[in-house]
Amino acid sequence: MSTAATGLTIASEDIAGDADFRHLSGIAGIGVDLRYAGPENFTGRDLYSPFDCAWLHREAAAALERVVAWLARVRPGHTVLVLDALRPQRVQQQLWDALAGTGLQLYLADPARGSIHSYGMALDLTILDAAGRELDMGTGFDDMTPLSHPALEEGFLRSGALSADQLANRRLLRDAMDQAGFVGIDTEWWHFDCGDRNRVRQTFRRVL
């Protein structure tokens, strides 16, 4: 089925048989630790079971392979660790509801509009060093504080709240993603959209 049709959707249960999606297990050179498939996220619970959410749209998967190749050249021994990939609409709604009234919904796309994760066209990720340890990014995944904001990094560097090494690690991740066509956001160092989010919302199928 072509992705170039506005308003189309596909159920999570149908992803495995669809040529527009690729499983993360078929992408060489990455680590996978989907944080919403276990308790290591801000809700403290597994939001994905019984569904397998280790999928990306084939365009994002191809771009991730470019990230892997670039990192292997620039920083041998380091590995991309995927923290979130495809996030079905039903899970996006659960996350949105969990933050209702907290003032923290700015960290999520409104489900009414649609998260780019729900199209399989966004990634949350970090980098592992040669020993398999996550690089120090200054905060962990899902840290909903200004310290996670790329837009504020230089100020935090001047104040000492972020170190030069932490900022260099974030820049390495951004450089790896930028050269493959991913686009970061101002509020989360770990989040990247594959290309233009308006094009995605207009022409790709949303996973329910």
C-alpha positions in Angstrom: 0.0 0.0 0.0 1.3 3.4 -0.8 2.1 5.8 2.0 1.2 8.8 -0.1 -2.4 9.1 0.9 -3.8 11.6 3.5 -5.7 10.4 6.5 -4.8 6.7 6.2 -4.2 4.6 9.3 -3.0 1.1 10.1 -3.4 -1.0 13.2 -0.4 -2.0 15.3 -1.5 -5.6 14.8 -1.0 -5.3 11.0 2.5 -3.8 11.0 4.4 -7.2 10.7 2.8 -7.9 7.3 3.2 -4.5 5.8 6.1 -3.7 3.4 6.2 0.0 4.5 7.7 -1.0 7.9 10.9 -2.7 9.0 11.7 -4.4 12.2 14.6 -3.1 14.3 16.0 -6.6 14.5 16.8 -6.3 10.8 19.0 -3.2 11.2 22.6 -4.2 11.8 24.8 -2.4 14.3 22.3 -1.0 16.7 21.2 -1.7 20.3 17.6 -1.7 21.3 16.1 -0.9 24.7 12.6 0.3 24.2 11.9 2.2 27.4 8.1 2.1 27.1 8.2 -1.7 26.8 9.2 -1.8 30.5 9.2 0.3 33.7 12.1 2.7 32.8 10.0 5.6 31.7 8.1 8.4 33.5 4.9 6.3 33.9 6.9 3.5 35.6 5.0 0.8 33.6 5.0 -1.2 30.4 2.9 0.5 27.8 3.7 -1.6 24.8 2.8 -5.2 25.7 1.4 -7.3 24.1 2.4 -5.4 21.0 5.8 -5.5 19.4 6.8 -1.8 18.8 10.3 -2.4 17.6 9.5 -1.1 14.1 10.2 1.9 11.9 8.9 3.1 8.6 11.2 1.9 5.9 12.4 5.5 5.2 13.4 6.0 8.9 15.0 2.6 9.0 17.2 3.5 6.0 18.2 6.8 7.6 19.1 4.9 10.8 21.4 2.7 8.8 23.2 5.9 7.6 23.6 6.9 11.2 25.1 3.5 12.0 27.6 3.8 9.1 28.6 7.4 10.0 29.2 6.6 13.7 31.3 3.5 12.8 33.5 5.8 10.7 33.7 8.7 13.1 33.7 7.0 16.5 34.6 3.3 16.0 33.3 1.0 18.7 30.4 3.3 19.6 26.8 2.1 19.0 23.4 3.7 18.6 21.0 2.6 21.3 17.3 3.0 20.3 15.1 4.0 23.2 11.9 4.4 21.3 10.8 4.0 17.7 7.2 3.3 16.6 4.8 4.5 19.2 1.2 3.6 18.4 -1.4 6.3 18.7 -3.1 4.5 21.6 0.1 4.7 23.6 0.6 8.4 22.7 -2.9 9.0 24.2 -1.9 7.2 27.4 1.2 9.3 27.8 -0.7 12.5 27.1 -3.4 11.6 29.7 -0.7 10.7 32.2 0.7 14.3 32.0 -2.7 16.0 32.1 -2.7 18.9 34.7 1.1 18.6 35.3 2.2 21.4 33.0 4.5 18.9 31.3 2.5 18.1 28.1 4.8 20.4 26.2 7.1 17.3 26.1 4.5 15.4 24.0 2.8 15.8 20.7 -1.0 16.2 21.2 -2.5 12.9 20.1 -5.2 14.9 18.2 -2.5 16.1 15.9 -0.3 13.0 16.0 3.2 12.2 17.2 5.7 11.5 14.4 6.5 8.4 16.5 3.1 7.1 15.5 4.1 7.1 11.9 7.3 5.2 12.5 9.2 8.3 11.5 10.8 9.4 14.8 13.4 8.0 17.1 14.5 8.5 20.6 18.0 7.3 21.1 21.4 7.7 22.7 25.0 6.3 22.1 26.8 3.5 23.8 30.6 3.6 24.2 32.9 0.8 23.4 32.3 -0.8 26.8 28.5 -0.7 26.2 27.9 2.2 28.6 25.5 5.0 27.7 27.4 8.3 27.1 26.7 10.9 29.7 24.2 13.3 28.2 23.7 15.3 31.4 20.2 13.9 32.0 18.5 10.5 31.4 15.8 9.7 28.9 12.4 11.2 29.7 13.9 13.8 32.0 11.3 16.5 31.7 13.4 19.5 32.9 15.0 22.4 31.1 18.4 20.6 31.4 17.2 18.2 28.6 16.6 21.1 26.2 19.1 21.4 23.4 18.0 25.1 23.0 19.3 25.9 26.5 22.5 24.0 26.5 24.9 26.9 26.0 23.5 28.6 29.1 23.8 25.5 31.2 27.4 25.0 30.0 28.2 28.6 31.1 26.6 28.0 34.5 28.3 24.6 35.0 25.0 22.7 35.0 26.2 20.8 31.9 29.9 19.9 31.4 31.8 20.3 28.2 32.0 16.5 27.9 28.2 16.1 28.2 27.6 18.8 25.6 30.1 17.1 23.3 28.3 13.8 23.7 25.0 15.5 22.7 26.7 17.1 19.7 28.0 13.8 18.6 24.5 12.3 18.6 23.1 15.4 16.8 25.9 15.2 14.2 25.2 11.5 13.6 21.5 12.2 13.2 21.7 15.4 11.2 23.9 14.0 8.5 21.3 11.2 7.9 18.4 13.6 7.5 16.9 13.5 11.0 15.8 16.7 12.7 16.1 17.4 16.4 13.8 19.4 18.6 14.4 22.1 21.2 13.1 20.3 24.3 14.6 16.7 24.2 18.2 15.9 23.3 17.2 12.3 22.5 14.3 12.9 20.0 14.7 13.2 16.3 12.2 13.3 13.4 13.0 11.7 10.1 12.6 14.7 7.8 9.8 17.2 7.8 7.0 16.4 10.3 4.4 18.3 8.2 5.1 16.0 5.2 4.9 13.0 7.5 1.5 14.0 8.9 0.1 14.7 5.5 1.3 11.7 3.5 2.1 8.8 5.8 -0.2 6.3 7.6 -0.6 6.7 11.4 -0.3 3.5 13.4 -3.2 3.1 15.9 
